[in-house]
Amino acid sequence: MDWLTSEEIKAIGDFKKGVSHGLGENLKRLRLFGSKARGDYERESDLDVLVLVSERSYKIDRQITDVSADVMCEYLVRVSPFILTEEQYNMLKSLERRIIRDIEEEGVDL
């Protein structure tokens, strides 16, 4: 991912650190996907990140979006979390949803 800017790399690092700290063992996987992972982005493209968790609640979603907002304020880089439980992910995968195929084929683990 040589095409990511230094600010985007810092933003990803801070997002990963903040989410990992906030969720602990509930966090199962972080994976960059979408145009930034593929390298066919536009200037204003965001960083799409799968946040895979074992359990999900309003509080957990809020923690993740708060970290995303903090990162945006710090680096002016938009991180768009796509939050799923393992169960939701597996259900979408069994339904052969394109988003899951894209995440698996083009995504990059963080």
N, C-alpha and C positions, 0 to 999 in steps of 0.2 A: 504494500500500500504506500508506495513511494510518493503518490500524488497527494496525500494528506498534508495540510499545512502544519506548521509547528503548533499553532493555536488549537487546531483540531486534535492533534496528538495529546496535547496537555488536557484538553477538555475530556477526551476519552479516558485518560488516566484518572482525572479527578472524579468523573462519573463512576468509574469502576470502583475506586477507593471508597467513595461516599456510599454507594449502594451496598458494597461488600460489608462495610462497617455497620450500616443500618440493619441489614437483613441477616447477617451471620450465616448460619447453616441452612436457613430457608432459601438462600440464593443457590440455584443449581447451575445456571449458565448465563453468560453474557455473550452475545454474538452480534457483531456489526453486519448489517445486510443492506440491500438496496443499492442505489446508484453510487454511493461512496465506497462500498465494498467492491463493486464491479469496476469502478473507475470511469464510468460514463456519466458523471454528474454535471450539473450546471453550477454557476457561481453561488447561487442562493440555496443549493441543496442542503438538506439537514442530514444528520447522522442517525440513521435508523438502527436501533439497538433492541434485539430480543432480550427481555429480562425474564428468564425462566425460574419460577419459584415453586416450592412444594406446596405452600399454602398462600392464599390470596385473601385480602380484606381491604376495606376502605383505607385503613391505617397504613397498610403496606403500600398500596397504590399512591397514597399521599406522600409517604417517605420518598418513594422513587421520583415522583414528579417534583418534589421540593429539591432534590439533588439536581435534577435536570434544569430547574429554574436557576439554581445557584450557579451552575456551570455556564448557563447562557449569560447571566449577568457578569460573570468573571471574564469570559473569553469571547463573548458575542458569537458563540457557536451554538446552534440549536441541536440538542440531542432529543430525539423523539423515541421514548421508550415504548415498546410493544410488549406489554406484560401478559404473560400466560402462566397458568399452572402446568405442571407436567401432564396432568390429566387432560386439560384443554388442548395442549400441544399434540398429544397422541390422538385425540379425537379428530382434530383438524387434519392430521397426517393420514389417518385411516380414511378420511373423506377425500383425500388427494387434493387438498386445497393448494392453490398455486403459491400462496404466501409461504407455506411451509416448505414447499419444494424449492422456492427461491432462497429461503434461509439456509436450507441444507446444501444446496448446490453452489451458491455464490457467497454465502456468508463466511465471516472470519471470526473465530473465537477470540474473545478479549481476555 
